[in-house]
Amino acid sequence: MWMIIGEHRFAITLADTEAAREFAAMLPLTINMSDLNDNEKHAQLPRALPSNASRPKTIRNGDLMLYGSSTLVVFYLSFNSSYSYTRLGHVDDPDGLAQALGPGDANITFSKN
């Protein structure tokens, strides 16, 4: 799977979860994602996905997660967290992800190819 931000293209490996499979079935999807806490972009999905949330303790740069059942989150910094998420996948090589996302909102396309 791919995440495209402007001219930047990042490969994503999906998790082996029902939520990740249902997310992939929504693709292609272009969504405007808002910044939160200078470490993540988030947006409401068009529909809820099955969730199986757990506390990862450490969020990694490039994690693609589901908060609740319908909030897509792309993390671009690593940090400790007490929140619970359903794992959707991870950016294979997140170098340059924070710069590509930039400050403020980001228009992101997720696609299968």
C-alpha positions, 0 to 999 in steps of 0.5 A: 500500500502507498501513502502519497503526500504531494510529491512524496510517496511512502510504502506502507506494510499493513498489519494482519488485522480485520481493521487493516483489511477493511481499510485497504478495501476503502482504497483509493482514499484521499483525505485531509488530515489535521495536525494534533500535538505536533506529532500526528495527523488525524481524520475521520474515515468515511465509515467505522472499522472494526477495532481491537484497541490496545495500548502500544506504550510506545508510538513509532514514527510512521505508525498508522493507527485507528483511534476509536473505530473511525479516526485514522491517525498517522504518527510522524514522531516517536513517543510514549503514549497511554492511549489505545489504538488498533494497529493498521500498519507502518510506513516502511521507511519513515525518513522524511515523513515529518517534513513531507507532512509539514505543519498544519493540515495535510492532504494525503492519498492512500492507494493500493498501487 
